[in-house]
Amino acid sequence: MKKITTLEAALKRIEELEKENADLKEEITYLRKRKASGRQRHNSKWLAIYNDFVICYEKGMTMVEIAKRNGISERSIYRYKAYYEEMKKR
């Protein structure tokens, strides 16, 4: 970075930095407002599917049947099963 020696150069640099700062504030605002992606643990939707999983699993339904019934992946059902088994241990 070169040394600023004149008032005009300093004012120009301040203007550049203020624009950069405004852009960064806009980006921060966007990032704060965006929806987090990925698995949301233990919200109302999760809890509803988990409760249905427990009922179906205890009735003897297969993992594939439970997944299709709830419209989720088989991998998600196995996560529910792992959570279910962990809770049974406690």
C-alpha positions as CSV (number, residue, x, y, z in Angstrom):
1,M,0.0,0.0,0.0
2,K,1.4,3.4,-1.0
3,K,1.7,6.2,1.4
4,I,-1.0,8.9,1.1
5,T,0.6,12.4,1.0
6,T,-2.2,14.7,-0.1
7,L,-5.6,15.6,1.3
8,E,-7.2,14.8,-2.1
9,A,-5.6,11.3,-2.1
10,A,-6.8,10.8,1.5
11,L,-10.4,11.8,0.7
12,K,-10.4,9.5,-2.4
13,R,-9.1,6.6,-0.2
14,I,-11.7,7.3,2.4
15,E,-14.4,7.2,-0.3
16,E,-13.1,3.9,-1.6
17,L,-13.1,2.4,2.0
18,E,-16.6,3.7,2.7
19,K,-17.9,2.0,-0.5
20,E,-16.1,-1.2,0.4
21,N,-17.6,-1.0,3.9
22,A,-21.1,-0.5,2.5
23,D,-20.7,-3.6,0.3
24,L,-19.5,-5.7,3.2
25,K,-22.4,-4.5,5.4
26,E,-24.8,-5.5,2.6
27,E,-23.2,-9.0,2.4
28,I,-23.4,-9.4,6.1
29,T,-27.1,-8.5,6.1
30,Y,-27.7,-11.1,3.3
31,L,-25.8,-13.8,5.2
32,R,-27.7,-13.1,8.4
33,K,-31.1,-13.3,6.7
34,R,-30.5,-16.4,4.6
35,K,-32.0,-19.7,5.7
36,A,-29.6,-22.2,7.1
37,S,-29.5,-25.3,5.0
38,G,-29.0,-28.8,6.1
39,R,-30.6,-30.9,8.8
40,Q,-32.6,-28.9,11.4
41,R,-32.6,-31.0,14.6
42,H,-35.6,-31.3,16.9
43,N,-37.9,-28.8,15.3
44,S,-41.6,-29.5,15.0
45,K,-41.3,-31.2,11.7
46,W,-38.5,-33.4,12.9
47,L,-40.4,-34.3,16.1
48,A,-43.6,-35.2,14.1
49,I,-41.6,-37.5,11.8
50,Y,-39.7,-39.0,14.7
51,N,-43.0,-39.8,16.6
52,D,-44.4,-41.4,13.5
53,F,-41.2,-43.4,13.1
54,V,-41.4,-44.7,16.7
55,I,-45.0,-45.9,16.2
56,C,-44.2,-47.5,12.8
57,Y,-40.9,-49.1,14.0
58,E,-42.5,-50.6,17.1
59,K,-45.3,-52.0,14.9
60,G,-42.6,-53.8,12.8
61,M,-42.7,-51.7,9.6
62,T,-39.5,-51.8,7.5
63,M,-37.2,-48.8,7.2
64,V,-38.1,-48.4,3.5
65,E,-41.9,-48.4,4.3
66,I,-41.4,-45.8,7.0
67,A,-39.3,-43.6,4.7
68,K,-41.8,-43.7,1.9
69,R,-44.7,-43.0,4.4
70,N,-43.0,-39.8,5.6
71,G,-41.5,-38.8,2.3
72,I,-37.9,-38.7,3.5
73,S,-34.7,-40.6,2.6
74,E,-33.8,-44.0,4.1
75,R,-30.7,-42.4,5.5
76,S,-32.8,-40.0,7.5
77,I,-34.8,-43.0,8.9
78,Y,-31.6,-44.6,10.0
79,R,-30.7,-41.4,11.8
80,Y,-34.1,-41.6,13.6
81,K,-33.4,-45.2,14.4
82,A,-30.0,-44.3,15.9
83,Y,-31.6,-41.6,18.0
84,Y,-34.4,-43.9,19.1
85,E,-31.9,-46.6,20.2
86,E,-29.8,-44.0,22.1
87,M,-32.9,-42.8,23.9
88,K,-33.9,-46.4,24.8
89,K,-30.5,-46.9,26.5
90,R,-31.1,-43.9,28.8
